[in-house]
Amino acid sequence: MSKTFRRFIITIIIIILIPSSSQAVTKYEFLTGLLLARGINWDESPEASYNDAPGFLLRTGYVSDTITKLDGPVTRRDALRWCVESLGLTFEAGLFSDYPSGFADDKKLTPFDRGCLVVASRMNPQIFSTADFKGERFSGASKLTIDEARTILQRLGNASRNFTLDVIRNPLKGLQVHIHREGVPSGIPTWRFFADGIRTKAAADYFKASLKSEGYDVSIAGVNGSYSVRSQKLEDYNDIRRLESIAKARGLTTRVLPSMSNPNTRVVPRFWVMLKIDPSYFRIAPVASSEGPTELRTLSAIYRQNNIRAAINAGFFGILKGGKGFPIGALRVNGRNFTLPHDMRGCLAWNEDDEAIFAVAEATEDTNYWPEMTNVIQAGPMLIDDGETARYEESFTGGIISARHPRSAVGLNAEGSWVFLAVDGRNGMHSSGATISELTEILRGQGMIYALNLDGGGSTEIIIDGKIYNIPSDGYERRISYGLGAVPR
C-alpha cells in the first residue's frame, strides 16, 4: 500500500468516521489529524513516520509553538493557531491583529490570536465562523471536542486544496487597502536564522565563535551599518527556537526566513497588497529622504520625513562607493530634474492636476522633455497601456521578466484613482512572487488601464498609515533611493 493511499485512508478515519462525541481531543490526536488534513508531502523526509506526526510538524516549523504534554487536551485557541500557522498565514495573522473578528469575546485573546481568528473566519473556505459557537463567543480556553475537531479538520483539508483570503479596508478616508492571499505551502521547509544589530566586527566574531561552540555554522555580513550573523540552512525548527533564545538573551534582534522550492510550474502561495488612492483626497509625489535621493534610506525613514500617509518603493537605483545612491533613469520632483531618461524604459509622468503619461521614454539630454509634467519617474517595463497588455521592447533580461520575484507597481484605474501594488516573493511559506505576466494579470483583474512595473526584489515594500503591510524578502527594510507617496491635499 503506497504512503499516499495510506495517508488518504487515515485521513478518512480521523476526519469522517470518528463518531459524534463531546469527548475532548488530545494535542497528539489533533496534530496528527492536522498533518493528514493538510496533505503535506513528507515522503522524502528521513523523519517521516505516521507514529510521530506531531513531532514532524514541530521539527519542520509548520507549527512554531513549543508544545508539551501531547497527551493533554487541545483547546480551541490551540487549534486556531496551529491551523493558521500550518497554512503559512502567520504574517497575515499579525497584520490583522487589530481588525474586528466578529466574536464577542475576542478582546480576551492576545493580539496574534485575535489576528488568527480574523484570518480563520474571513478566509474562503472558513475554518471558524461565529455561526459555529453559541452567543458568538469563541471561548478560546474551551477544550476541543471530537465533533469540533472533525469539522475543523475537514475545513482545513478543503482550504489546503483551494484557499483565498481577501480583506478590504479603509484605514483613512480616500485610501482603500485590499489584502489578498491565495494558495498554501505544500513542501517541507528549511530555515535560515539571522541575528542583527551587532555593532562591531569584533562582537560579531565573538558571537560567531560562541555559536560554533554550540554546533552551529554561521557567517557574518554587514547590514544597514551594523553586522548580522546568518546560519546555514536548518532542517530542524528546534534549532531556530534555540538560536532565537541565545540571541535574545544578548539583546539582539532576530529574523527567520524559510527556504522552500517553488518551481514556476507549481501552484504556489501568493500574497499581494493593493492600495487605491482617491485623487480627491490625495495626490502622489516622488519622496526621498530629507537629504535627497542620493542618500539611501529605508522606506519607513522616508515615510517619517515626508508629509505622506502611504508609500511604496519606486524606481531602480544604483549604489556608489561610500554608500551613496543614484536613481537609474528619469527622476523629476516638483519640476526639478535629478536624472534624465535613458534606455527606452517605461516612465510615469504627471502633474498637480493628475494629468498623467505612461510611456516608454527615449534617452535624452534635453531637460525640457514633457514640460507640462512636474513629476517623472522611470522604471519598467510598462505593464498596461490603455487597458491592453503593453508589449514594448525594454531590454530587460529573461530572468527579470519570466522568473517569480517580489514586485512593485503603480497604476491608474478606470475611475481615475492611483493604485500602488506590492507582491511579496522569495518566501515559500508566504508568497512565491510573480512573473511580469502574472503581475500584469493581477493589475488587469483589478481594473487598471495603465500600469508600470517599479523596482522589485528586496526593495518591494508598502507602508499605509505608518504600518508596513508586506514582508520585505530580505526580512528587513532595504535602503532605497526614493519612493512614491500619497500626499494629503
CORNORDA-V666110 format. One line per field, one symbol per residue. psi: psi as a letter, one per 30 degrees, with the letter a starting at -180 (. if undefined). A space follows every 50 residues. Layout:
psi->???
This chain:
psi->kleeeeeeeeeeeeeefklklgkkkleeeeeeeeeeefgkjgefkfgkkf fheeeeeeefgfjfkjklifflkkleeeeeeeeeefghgeeeeeegfgkk ffkfgffflleeeeeeeeefffljlleklfffkkghkeiffkkkleeeee eeeeeeeeefejklkkkkljflkfkkkjkkklllkfajllkkkkklgkel eeeeeeeeeeeeffgkjllklkjhfalkkkllkkfjfeeeeeeeeeeefg gkllkkklkkkikfflklkkklkkkkjjfffkllkkkalfflffjkllee eeefglilfllklcllllklkfgllkkjakjkjhfkkellllghlklkkl afggklkjljklklgjfgkiffkfkklkcllkekjhflkkhkjggkleee eflklkkklklklffgklkkkkjllhjffekfakleeeeeeeeefggkfk kkkakbbffkkkkkhfkkgljkffflkkklelakljkk.
